[in-house]
Amino acid sequence: MASRSSWFRIGLALLLVPLLAIAGAAALAWWWLERPLPLAAPSVELSIEPGDNPREVATAWVGAGVQTSPRLLYEWFRWSGQARRIRAGSYEVHAGVTPRTLLDKLVQGDELRERVRFIEGWTLRQLRAELARAPHLKPTTAAMSEAELMAAVGSPGVPAEGRFFPDTYVYSRGVSDLTVLKRAHRALQQHLAEAWAQRAPDTPLKTADEALILASIVEKETGLDADRGQIAGVFTNRLRIGMLLQTDPTVIYGLGERFDGNLRRRDLETDTPFNTYTRGGLPPTPIALPGLASLRAAVRPEPTRALYFVAKGDGRSAFSDNLADHNRAVARYQLNRR
């Protein structure tokens, strides 16, 4: 008959077996969580769509090239308590990624991102061409007309030219190009509203849209920050007294694809809605994307008596209060260079 001490040892052994098994399983799990996952390639990419559940995400990673058990990966997502916090987006992992760091990336939204830049002074045509070249964007707007495009960004009936703010936009791989355009359009609306709220009390501009049009002209007339305020002042003075703006960039815009790089006298004399040599006031729409500096210059130009300016040839402009001085400046800076 077994002694009491023998029964105790047997009972202790029976108790320790499952505990040791649990401890061994825990150690194995910890080892797996910290061990780099084998990859089918130096880097593996995956786009997670909104609504994908954790089991689908685990299976998709294995299908993309993470060489592990999809069941094991899913159980780790679930056991961690963070499965429901996995974010949609485009991700990339490299050699050395572990199950733990993979989940951290998915929960933190550490996505693979791209960027596209819209430049001050670009036309809508240039913007859309750049958007078409941007990597990993779904081209949902490529076939849209300008009217359809503006309806899609939330401003139906508004002319599309100049309605997107020039800036660098970062986006997740696989998103629609419309997502980027909506951000650029909202940014333009916000900056325009802020600028218009700070307009000079004596501005001849009647609406924020007129400020946008003037800002686009200023943007095309100079790339020099130091001259923007005074150029805006010249156009403001002309608008105030009803003088023709006579600005070449609007004529060039009106010519469209007919412009061959050489602006001729006949172009200045050919009437279009954008010819500010033949029509008074501002053109009907912006002619380019204005930057923040041009928006601010349009609504608060530098005080000046100048009514004329001419390019010096070094990026700067010479300003004149009267036609006689302007003609001398033209002879000095333009005619003598021909």
Long-range contacts (C-beta under 8 A, 24 or more apart in sequence): 32-72, 32-99, 33-76, 33-98, 33-99, 33-100, 34-98, 34-100, 35-98, 35-99, 36-95, 36-96, 36-97, 36-98, 37-66, 37-67, 37-68, 37-93, 37-97, 37-98, 37-99, 37-102, 38-66, 38-67, 38-68, 39-65, 39-66, 39-67, 39-93, 39-94, 39-95, 39-97, 40-65, 40-66, 40-67, 41-65, 42-94, 42-95, 43-92, 43-93, 43-94, 43-95, 44-92, 44-93, 45-90, 45-91, 45-92, 45-112, 45-173, 46-90, 46-91, 46-92, 47-89, 47-90, 47-91, 47-173, 47-174, 48-86, 48-87, 48-88, 48-89, 48-90, 48-91, 48-106, 49-88, 50-88, 51-88, 52-88, 54-78, 54-83, 54-84, 54-86, 57-86, 57-106, 61-102, 66-93, 66-97, 66-102, 68-99, 73-99, 76-103, 77-103, 82-107, 87-111, 89-172, 90-136, 90-172, 90-173, 90-174, 111-172, 111-173, 112-172, 112-173, 113-170, 113-171, 113-172, 113-173, 114-170, 114-171, 114-172, 114-173, 115-168, 115-169, 115-170, 115-171, 116-168, 116-169, 116-171, 116-180, 117-167, 117-168, 117-169, 118-164, 118-165, 118-166, 118-167, 118-169, 118-184, 118-289, 119-166, 119-289, 120-166, 120-219, 120-223, 120-288, 120-289, 120-290, 120-291, 120-294, 121-166, 121-219, 121-220, 121-223, 121-288, 121-289, 121-291, 122-166, 122-288, 122-289, 123-161, 123-253, 123-287, 123-288, 123-289, 124-160, 124-161, 124-162, 124-164, 127-164, 127-289, 131-177, 131-180, 131-181, 134-177, 134-180, 135-173, 136-173, 136-174, 137-171, 137-175, 137-176, 137-177, 137-180, 138-174, 138-175, 138-176, 138-177, 139-177, 140-176, 140-177, 140-178, 141-176, 141-177, 141-178, 141-181, 142-177, 149-181, 152-178, 152-181, 153-178, 153-181, 153-182, 153-185, 154-182, 154-185, 155-185, 159-284, 159-285, 159-286, 161-216, 161-285, 161-286, 161-287, 161-288, 162-188, 162-212, 162-213, 162-216, 162-285, 162-286, 162-287, 162-288, 162-289, 162-290, 163-188, 163-286, 164-188, 164-289, 165-191, 165-289, 166-289, 166-290, 166-291, 191-292, 191-295, 192-295, 195-292, 195-295, 195-296, 195-298, 195-299, 196-299, 198-296, 198-299, 198-300, 199-299, 199-300, 200-299, 200-300, 200-301, 203-236, 203-299, 204-236, 204-239, 204-240, 205-236, 205-239, 205-298, 205-299, 210-282, 211-295, 211-298, 211-299, 212-286, 212-290, 212-295, 212-298, 213-282, 213-283, 213-285, 213-286, 213-287, 214-239, 214-282, 214-298, 215-286, 215-290, 215-294, 215-295, 215-297, 215-298, 215-299, 216-286, 216-287, 216-288, 216-289, 216-290, 216-294, 217-245, 217-247, 217-249, 217-250, 217-282, 217-283, 217-287, 218-290, 218-294, 218-297, 218-298, 219-288, 219-289, 219-290, 219-291, 219-294, 220-249, 220-287, 220-288, 221-247, 221-249, 221-317, 222-315, 222-317, 223-315, 224-315, 224-316, 224-317, 225-293, 226-316, 227-309, 227-316, 227-317, 228-293, 228-294, 228-297, 229-297, 229-300, 229-301, 229-302, 230-301, 230-302, 230-304, 230-306, 230-309, 230-317, 230-319, 231-297, 231-309, 231-317, 232-294, 232-297, 232-298, 232-301, 232-302, 233-301, 233-302, 233-303, 233-304, 233-306, 234-304, 234-306, 234-307, 234-308, 234-309, 234-319, 235-301, 236-301, 237-304, 237-305, 237-306, 237-307, 238-307, 239-281, 239-282, 242-280, 243-307, 244-276, 244-277, 244-279, 244-280, 245-276, 245-281, 245-282, 246-276, 246-277, 247-276, 249-287, 249-288, 250-274, 250-275, 250-276, 250-283, 250-287, 251-275, 251-276, 251-277, 253-283, 253-287, 253-288, 254-283, 310-334, 313-337
